[in-house]
Amino acid sequence: MLSDIFNDIIDKLILEINKNENIAKIQASLVDPLIRYTFNKIYPYLVIISIIFLLTFLLAISILLLQIKQLSY
């Protein structure tokens, strides 16, 4: 009996959440700010990782060029 009531409540809740106007409200008030906040917190680390990756790539290219130059002598 109690499980039937909970199942009905959950079904009605799911139907209400799946309406377009409610999805838009959830997205505007919950999802978008959460994503924006997360990106703002992660952004400095992404910049640092990108710089380290670029420097590693440039170092690898320069080592390769030095190896090729050394082999030609």
NORKAFEN-V560918 format. One record per backbone hydrogen bond with DSSP energy under -0.5 kcal/mol. NH is the residue of the N-H (numbers start at 1). CO is the residue of the C=O. If there is no record, write none. Layout:
BEGIN
nh=(NH/NH)
co=(CO/CO)
END
This chain:
BEGIN
nh=(5/6/7/8/9/10/11/12/13/14/15/16/17/18/19/23/24/25/26/27/28/29/30/31/32/34/35/36/37/38/39/40/41/42/43/45/46/47/48/49/50/51/52/53/54/55/56/57/58/59/60/61/62/63/64/65/66/67/68/69/70/71/72/73)
co=(1/2/3/4/5/6/7/8/9/10/11/12/13/14/16/19/20/21/22/23/24/25/26/26/27/30/31/32/33/34/35/36/37/38/39/42/42/43/44/45/46/47/48/49/50/51/52/53/54/55/56/57/58/59/60/61/62/63/64/65/66/67/68/70)
END
